[in-house]
Amino acid sequence: MNRLLYNIVLHTLAAPFLAAYYTPRIIFGGKYRRSLGGKLGRLPSDFQPEQLPRPRVWFHAVSVGEVMALVPLVKALKDLEPGAVILVSTGTETGQHTARESIVQADGIFYLPLDFPAFVNPVVERIRPDLFVLMETELWPNLIHRLKKSGTKVVLANGRISDRSFPRYKKLKRFFSPTLQHLDLFLMVSHVDGSRIAAMGAPEERIHVTGNTKFDAVSAQTPVESEAQIRSILDLEASSRVLVAGSTHPGEHEIVLDAYNMLVKTFPDLILVIVPRHVEKTSYVLSCIKARNMASPFLRSSAHYGERRNGRRVIVWDQTGELFQVFSIASVVFMGGSLVPKGGQNIMEPAVWGKAVFFGPSMEDFRDAREILIRSGAGKEVSGLKELAEGIRQVLSDPERAGHLGAKGRHEMLGHAGSARKNAELLVRLIKTS
């Protein structure tokens, strides 16, 4: 009955809304054109899943963050089960690009179809996976129902239920519970997430707390050449003081710029690199800079055309996929999505470079990393402009102490790796019982 109601709502309310929202953006803006066919259930022409051997393991990761969390899990699974066929679907175009670059073991990469039976059923029928793994919190009733009907084992991996979404999920327990009953395993990030998925209706005997594979993902990175490459793009000396504001949202761009204007009175050579969470917000960031009568910034994209920074101290990083490397040049980092209620962005990435990290109170999506960094002294929560500016001033005034705390944070962060192997062992065990 719940799935029937879901499909009635999906076809009568969601479908018209989706059409009204996406059609003009596809026609006039060019967005989503590359993913449209896949969303409607079309697999790439060069992908023939029917001809692949078994076992077939289909992973789904929505976007870049989930894909990066998936990378070490796929590697661990292939180490344990070399014959497994790896198939990866994503929900976004940036996620697709990241998957193609990062998951070298994949035998097929495609877009997850929208959760309409007409789109989902033909794709499942062609792939017929032995195991289907959803990363983090992706519960699609029609997809999961069809997979179970075809005999597929279904797993939620790196599962987490955010503080913001849990009250809503709990109220809808009667709706979610039948879908959760279809899942064979719930591999959760923490005991809090495990108890929350149980409260939503997941069978407790199928819940395992295995940690966060994002620790494994960042532990495998920090390429040594990154810093030299970024410094070359920006013409930066090794001694330059750099504040990197990563993944900032509207409401945070303004705070960062105001904090910077306060800090340059004490540190006139301080360089700001601001990296908006969504590159399409670059024009908004530029308008914020102009409104403060600040000098025109250097745009990262202009380096492609041979333009040099020429001493400009504010840099807007208007290019995706490079934030992790940008952290390598930071003297101090502010991580966005945290002074506005977005749940926070990935503070593990600057921490693994050994940087001091500041963030706001909204860090629900990275509770474990937040606790590690605060405990080690490498991370500090701030409530707004004054605390942010003062905290950064302290770090820049005592770089030796900041370096010591940053190294301690990095050490503790790396010590929490190992989740990917735990998850892979449980997945292999499930494959062998298929």
Secondary structure as GFF3:
##gff-version 3
##sequence-region A 1 434
A	DSSP	alpha_helix	2	9	.	.	.	ID=ss1
A	DSSP	pi_helix	10	14	.	.	.	ID=ss2
A	DSSP	alpha_helix	15	24	.	.	.	ID=ss3
A	DSSP	pi_helix	25	29	.	.	.	ID=ss4
A	DSSP	alpha_helix	33	39	.	.	.	ID=ss5
A	DSSP	three_ten_helix	49	51	.	.	.	ID=ss6
A	DSSP	beta_strand	56	61	.	.	.	ID=ss7
A	DSSP	alpha_helix	64	80	.	.	.	ID=ss8
A	DSSP	beta_strand	85	90	.	.	.	ID=ss9
A	DSSP	alpha_helix	93	102	.	.	.	ID=ss10
A	DSSP	beta_strand	108	111	.	.	.	ID=ss11
A	DSSP	alpha_helix	117	127	.	.	.	ID=ss12
A	DSSP	beta_strand	131	135	.	.	.	ID=ss13
A	DSSP	alpha_helix	141	149	.	.	.	ID=ss14
A	DSSP	beta_strand	153	159	.	.	.	ID=ss15
A	DSSP	alpha_helix	166	171	.	.	.	ID=ss16
A	DSSP	alpha_helix	173	181	.	.	.	ID=ss17
A	DSSP	beta_strand	185	188	.	.	.	ID=ss18
A	DSSP	alpha_helix	191	199	.	.	.	ID=ss19
A	DSSP	three_ten_helix	204	206	.	.	.	ID=ss20
A	DSSP	beta_strand	207	209	.	.	.	ID=ss21
A	DSSP	alpha_helix	213	219	.	.	.	ID=ss22
A	DSSP	alpha_helix	226	234	.	.	.	ID=ss23
A	DSSP	beta_strand	242	248	.	.	.	ID=ss24
A	DSSP	alpha_helix	253	263	.	.	.	ID=ss25
A	DSSP	beta_strand	271	276	.	.	.	ID=ss26
A	DSSP	three_ten_helix	279	281	.	.	.	ID=ss27
A	DSSP	alpha_helix	282	291	.	.	.	ID=ss28
A	DSSP	beta_strand	298	299	.	.	.	ID=ss29
A	DSSP	three_ten_helix	300	305	.	.	.	ID=ss30
A	DSSP	beta_strand	314	316	.	.	.	ID=ss31
A	DSSP	alpha_helix	323	326	.	.	.	ID=ss32
A	DSSP	three_ten_helix	327	329	.	.	.	ID=ss33
A	DSSP	beta_strand	332	335	.	.	.	ID=ss34
A	DSSP	alpha_helix	348	352	.	.	.	ID=ss35
A	DSSP	beta_strand	357	359	.	.	.	ID=ss36
A	DSSP	three_ten_helix	364	366	.	.	.	ID=ss37
A	DSSP	alpha_helix	367	376	.	.	.	ID=ss38
A	DSSP	beta_strand	379	381	.	.	.	ID=ss39
A	DSSP	alpha_helix	385	397	.	.	.	ID=ss40
A	DSSP	alpha_helix	399	414	.	.	.	ID=ss41
A	DSSP	alpha_helix	419	432	.	.	.	ID=ss42
###
